[in-house]
Amino acid sequence: MQPVLETRAPDDFSLWPVAGGASSRFTALSGNLTSAEVGTALMLIARCNDIDPDPGAGDDRPPRPADPLASFLHGLLTFDDLFASGGLRVRDTSTGVTLLPGCCSGLEDWRGMYAVLDSTGSPFLGHDPDPVVDRSGESVRLVVDIEQSDSPVIELSAVELRRLLDGVGRDLADFLTLAAEWVRRHLPDHAEPVIGALVRVLAVPASGSTRQAP
């Protein structure tokens, strides 16, 4: 199980160093990324929130600044609810079945998967495809696309799901540590606000500690 961002080619992006052409539809986050890959991940997250303020819709954020860098970071630094297109990618190494985030799934909601273990709900994993997760006793089924009658399924225990989710938390905490160093080096004038935004969108503590699941 990996935390992933939906990858889109950076085109002519030049505000900071990013990796070359995307080799995969999703970029996995961890503490093992290169500096250019960290830059790409930050670009992807910022671009998801790069939306002009709309006072007519009750959006009371300040106007977008003229400076190109500050303008691109504006949404990331001013939205209360941040979005990062992506989610959790799960691979069954014994069968080769892979569950991917559907459209409109956001990585910021990854902790919602714990609700399955806490018996408090079922997370939204996106649509087209429409992945779902359900629990019966101590067994968990991850359905790749509920809209398909013959959809592949990943079956695992609740204990294993908890272990995998805790691993996701560690991957994100390691990425946050790496990203914080990168931000302080490449975006020193915006470092602390950007790091604070990453803490919120990745849903991991700045200290690098992960949630201790009940």
Summary of the structure (lengths in Angstrom):
residues: 214
radius of gyration: 17.9
end to end distance: 19.6
largest distance: 55.5
contacts: 618
relative contact order: 0.16
helix: 39%
strand: 16%
